[in-house]
Amino acid sequence: MPENNKVSPEDMPPTGMFVSHCNDALANAANKHVPNVIVTAKYNVLSFFPRNLYEQFSRLANVFFLIISCLQVFTDLSPTSKFATAGPLAVILMLNMVREIFEDSARHKGDDEVNNRLVEVVRADGSVDAIPWKAVQMGDICNIKCNDEFPADLVVLSSSGDQGMCYIDTCNLDGETNLKIRNSIASTAALNAPDKICKLQGRLEYETPNNRLYNFTGKLVGVGGEDSVDNENVLLRGSTLRNTVWALGQVIYTGPESKIMMNAQKGRVKRSNIEKSANFLMLGILALYLVIGAICTIGMAVWVPSYRDAWYIPYVADHGAGDSAAGYITFLLLLNNFIPISLY
């Protein structure tokens, strides 16, 4: 890097390519890559309440009970208690929220444990610092020990194995239990100590983040020329170093840009087959419920004229079309137990 601490044009990444500079934290920081922090939790403090309510009311039954509750609480049309439906619905929603809080708290604890694991990083002066995974940055050279997981996606530069080879376990990525061989880049295999690797100059140019676990295309551009880099030189986050005392690798993808995270599915609302069947049946029950309410309303409209002059039913005398509509809602509120809230 120039003496004036400015990034020169030739150090800028080519269009459509990522660049990881060797032992040049300033040039890597100028590219503004994402931090090496993973988040698998569904909620945070601000998003929990609205998102959880959205998920709960994505169930048709909960929407139905909410409508019934509003009609009971905010109108005088209900022949039953105002909170006959709202109370049980509120309890069910709160219990589901408590369950989600416990489950998501476990996810947050797991994220914190992973993000705060320690890894050794080789500095530009040859010193080695132990830092948490979340502090690992693009271009850092990590010193991975046997049986340790890789904190990010790396390109292996050298290792304790013969000719720079190392063995990795990718069970967490693809379920395969057999160990796989990864090879160091030919021009860096001899840099087998921190005081040697810190002198490496050049940059890695490679493809932008993607979810392809078995394909990688890039090159190491150094003082002595170029070396091709492919999937046989890549150590993916989620895999583990095995049968190798140590391996030195340079970070190429961090956090959500790592391949394991690019392949991870976002949290989604799960529906059991029983619930799907219950929702389908509920549509039929709801249609029957509306029809019965209509039949009751028609029966009331037929009955009222016959008793309009009855002295013992004074409210019938002023019964009009608007009262028939209100009567329909009253019948619906009276018959709302057609769909039992205990079913959900």
Steps between C-alpha positions, in 0.01 A plus 500: 500500500620857433649704783204746502257224613278548195365209298641510148272434197670171422407374849129551436302180421418429135132525408313185601792368707594495868852588610673392821835674550783313668622663822338834412222583746454854362432384144259232623316749723453732200288231330250509791410133524238366740606416858561139594186479714227242449141533617271197495246641748160592358433806716660797669358734765331727246373239255372238743154638575390599146658199330365250750150646473526488120596132516221415743235684300615332182285216633146537370349386831673777696367762258149362547530508880640855485199621296259332742686651798483852353125466434442375854713765672424810293130450425186433702387223267644204688255293706795355692781649707715762328814303578371149430729472197749783556620357832588149377649646178726734698619210718580286196690783330701570816588132551621477140709816552657357817589180313655701214700708749652188656580345160649818357700565817672167438580614144646828630716312752623269223583798278690671782696183574605460135576869441719516810712192435870581482731458202865594451568769239844583359571872493711686245793515743502122549332503841205272574187621679203301625182683403129405498354374175281810470816716480646305206518718188548451130867428423595384851732201508370248753708235671264204540592215733402135470134425581406868481223628274576767244366842606436614141560382144876482448754427230767272646847651461709241686465220752696250706413223256722364224525743208255732672212249509239493774195289582158640573172360629199642311230305687326822610481615138404196295460216751800308363718345770804419286785749526586716200840626391569869443823629349693818568570740216828389342679835540407536870539141626852576627379791715443267794542737795342830610829691450509373141134531404489861621739592217264377229407776257229494238128447484239233443250573222198273491128465432234688694314319783275214391354178642698254287685275746701308243609774261742786542697706252774746584869580485781625719673798342845539654836653430620188319190451284160337531381173651156358428275428796213253488280303737792273597661801671192618692414433865131569560348626820319213673770247417770387745875448471593134562823299516701817438683687776433845356400682186539863396216642290400842372141616546301542177135501616369611838174467694187488283713486183655166598370206300343322797294810579413553133351149506319547832123536484340791676268420787147439385168415656457124514164337443428136585291285267233480770479879519477527120215246503329685786524828308342338194216354706454832676417669169207258460389553860526878454280486190242291689523742793419799275211313334345405835531862615321610181224241552448621857481861380244412230296313760510806726386725211205265436413474869510873589194618294281237667582635847545871431188585705575262786497705822741266677774551233516880479836516315351319199272796419791717384692222325634614159740394224799626697399284792498196270865566409586541869307181568715313248816607686338403830425152368862468380628599844262257665611214273874577496574179691446316175875551467640415846798706608631198690572338162796738458 
